[in-house]
Amino acid sequence: MAVPKRKVSPSRRNMRRSHHALPSNSFVEDKETGELKRPHHIDLKTGMYRGRQVLTPKGE
């Protein structure tokens, strides 16, 4: 069975994990309403996606 020769130091362990962090969410300004929304997501308030009506608006 393969066993590591030496203990991995905390510094080396943390360097390996430096890429594991989640990136922050990006937002774009909606052309119609001017509100911030996630890119490639449906606007739940209006029900629009890429200029098309996909869902019925939430208020109705």
N, C-alpha and C positions, 0 to 999 in steps of 0.2 A: 504494500500500500504506500502511495506517495505521501510524504510528510514534509512540510516546509523545514528547511535547514535552520533558519533563524526566525525569531519573532519579528513581525512587521511593526515598525515603530509607529506611534500615533501620528507623527508628521507625515510619513509616507502613506498611511491609511487615509488621512484627511486630504492629501493631495489627490489620491485616487478618487475620492468622493466629491471633488470640487465641481464636477460636471453634473452632479445629481440634483442640483437646485432647480426648482421650477421657475420658468421665466414669468415676468409680470404680464398681466393681461393687457392686450392692446385694444384701443378704442378708436373709432373713426367718427367724424361728424356726419350725421344724416343730412342729405341734401334737401329733403322735404321739410323736416321739422327743426333741424339744427341741433338736435340732441345727440349725445354720444351713444354709440352702440357698438357691439362686437362685430368685426368683419365676418362675412359669410354666415350671419345669423339672421333669423327672421325678427323683425321689429314687432314685438307682441302688442304694442300699443295700437299700431295702425294695421298690422297684419300683412305688411308689404315685404317683398324680398326681390331685389334686383328690378324694381319698378313694376312688379306684378303683384296683384292681390292674391295672396296665398291662403290666409286665414281670415275669418270674420273678425273685425276689431273687437277688442276686449270689452269696451264700454257698451256695446250693443247687445 
